[in-house]
Protein backbone atom coordinates (compact mmCIF):
# COMPACT_ATOMS: atom_id res chain seq x y z
CA UNK A 1 0.00 0.00 0.00
CA UNK A 2 1.04 3.57 -0.55
CA UNK A 3 1.34 6.31 2.06
CA UNK A 4 -0.99 8.64 0.20
CA UNK A 5 -4.79 8.27 0.33
CA UNK A 6 -6.67 7.90 -2.97
CA UNK A 7 -7.91 10.90 -4.96
CA UNK A 8 -11.53 9.93 -4.30
CA UNK A 9 -12.98 7.81 -1.50
CA UNK A 10 -16.45 7.02 -0.15
CA UNK A 11 -17.64 5.27 3.02
CA UNK A 12 -20.78 3.95 1.25
CA UNK A 13 -20.29 0.24 0.39
CA UNK A 14 -22.48 0.62 -2.72
CA UNK A 15 -20.29 3.38 -4.18
CA UNK A 16 -17.69 2.53 -6.86
CA UNK A 17 -15.20 4.63 -4.81
CA UNK A 18 -15.55 2.49 -1.66
CA UNK A 19 -12.31 0.79 -0.57
CA UNK A 20 -12.45 -1.14 2.72
CA UNK A 21 -8.67 -1.68 2.87
CA UNK A 22 -7.99 2.06 2.74
CA UNK A 23 -10.74 2.87 5.25
CA UNK A 24 -9.22 0.39 7.73
CA UNK A 25 -6.08 2.55 7.76
CA UNK A 26 -8.10 5.38 9.41
CA UNK A 27 -8.25 8.19 6.84
CA UNK A 28 -8.58 11.75 8.16
CA UNK A 29 -9.81 14.75 6.17
CA UNK A 30 -8.80 18.40 6.47
CA UNK A 31 -11.20 20.66 4.58
CA UNK A 32 -10.09 24.28 4.21
CA UNK A 33 -7.56 23.62 6.98
CA UNK A 34 -10.16 22.31 9.47
CA UNK A 35 -10.44 18.68 10.60
CA UNK A 36 -13.80 17.18 9.51
CA UNK A 37 -15.23 14.03 11.10
CA UNK A 38 -18.57 13.78 9.25
CA UNK A 39 -17.26 13.34 5.69
CA UNK A 40 -19.15 10.71 3.65
CA UNK A 41 -17.11 11.11 0.42
CA UNK A 42 -14.33 13.34 -0.90
CA UNK A 43 -12.53 14.15 -4.15
CA UNK A 44 -9.18 15.93 -4.05
CA UNK A 45 -8.83 16.68 -7.79
CA UNK A 46 -12.32 18.25 -8.03
CA UNK A 47 -12.00 19.97 -4.62
CA UNK A 48 -15.13 18.87 -2.75
CA UNK A 49 -16.36 16.88 0.22
CA UNK A 50 -19.81 15.43 0.86
CA UNK A 51 -20.77 15.78 4.54
CA UNK A 52 -23.75 14.44 6.46
CA UNK A 53 -26.33 16.95 7.68
CA UNK A 54 -27.36 16.19 11.25
CA UNK A 55 -29.48 13.07 11.80
CA UNK A 56 -31.71 13.57 8.75
CA UNK A 57 -32.25 10.56 6.47
CA UNK A 58 -33.43 10.33 2.87
CA UNK A 59 -36.28 8.05 1.77
CA UNK A 60 -33.89 5.09 1.45
CA UNK A 61 -32.55 5.49 5.00
CA UNK A 62 -29.21 6.98 3.94
CA UNK A 63 -27.91 10.13 5.68
CA UNK A 64 -28.74 13.44 3.99
CA UNK A 65 -25.59 15.08 2.63
CA UNK A 66 -24.43 18.36 1.12
CA UNK A 67 -21.45 18.98 -1.14
CA UNK A 68 -18.95 21.64 -0.03
CA UNK A 69 -16.25 23.00 -2.32
CA UNK A 70 -12.74 23.93 -1.19
CA UNK A 71 -9.28 22.56 -0.47
CA UNK A 72 -9.33 18.87 0.53
CA UNK A 73 -6.35 17.26 2.30
CA UNK A 74 -6.75 13.54 3.10
CA UNK A 75 -4.18 11.83 5.29
CA UNK A 76 -3.68 8.64 7.28
CA UNK A 77 -4.04 9.15 11.03
CA UNK A 78 -1.41 7.70 13.34
CA UNK A 79 -2.62 4.60 15.15
C-alpha positions in Angstrom: 0.0 0.0 0.0 1.0 3.6 -0.5 1.3 6.3 2.1 -1.0 8.6 0.2 -4.8 8.3 0.3 -6.7 7.9 -3.0 -7.9 10.9 -5.0 -11.5 9.9 -4.3 -13.0 7.8 -1.5 -16.4 7.0 -0.1 -17.6 5.3 3.0 -20.8 4.0 1.3 -20.3 0.2 0.4 -22.5 0.6 -2.7 -20.3 3.4 -4.2 -17.7 2.5 -6.9 -15.2 4.6 -4.8 -15.5 2.5 -1.7 -12.3 0.8 -0.6 -12.4 -1.1 2.7 -8.7 -1.7 2.9 -8.0 2.1 2.7 -10.7 2.9 5.3 -9.2 0.4 7.7 -6.1 2.5 7.8 -8.1 5.4 9.4 -8.3 8.2 6.8 -8.6 11.7 8.2 -9.8 14.8 6.2 -8.8 18.4 6.5 -11.2 20.7 4.6 -10.1 24.3 4.2 -7.6 23.6 7.0 -10.2 22.3 9.5 -10.4 18.7 10.6 -13.8 17.2 9.5 -15.2 14.0 11.1 -18.6 13.8 9.3 -17.3 13.3 5.7 -19.1 10.7 3.6 -17.1 11.1 0.4 -14.3 13.3 -0.9 -12.5 14.2 -4.2 -9.2 15.9 -4.0 -8.8 16.7 -7.8 -12.3 18.3 -8.0 -12.0 20.0 -4.6 -15.1 18.9 -2.7 -16.4 16.9 0.2 -19.8 15.4 0.9 -20.8 15.8 4.5 -23.8 14.4 6.5 -26.3 16.9 7.7 -27.4 16.2 11.2 -29.5 13.1 11.8 -31.7 13.6 8.7 -32.3 10.6 6.5 -33.4 10.3 2.9 -36.3 8.0 1.8 -33.9 5.1 1.5 -32.6 5.5 5.0 -29.2 7.0 3.9 -27.9 10.1 5.7 -28.7 13.4 4.0 -25.6 15.1 2.6 -24.4 18.4 1.1 -21.4 19.0 -1.1 -19.0 21.6 0.0 -16.2 23.0 -2.3 -12.7 23.9 -1.2 -9.3 22.6 -0.5 -9.3 18.9 0.5 -6.4 17.3 2.3 -6.7 13.5 3.1 -4.2 11.8 5.3 -3.7 8.6 7.3 -4.0 9.2 11.0 -1.4 7.7 13.3 -2.6 4.6 15.1 
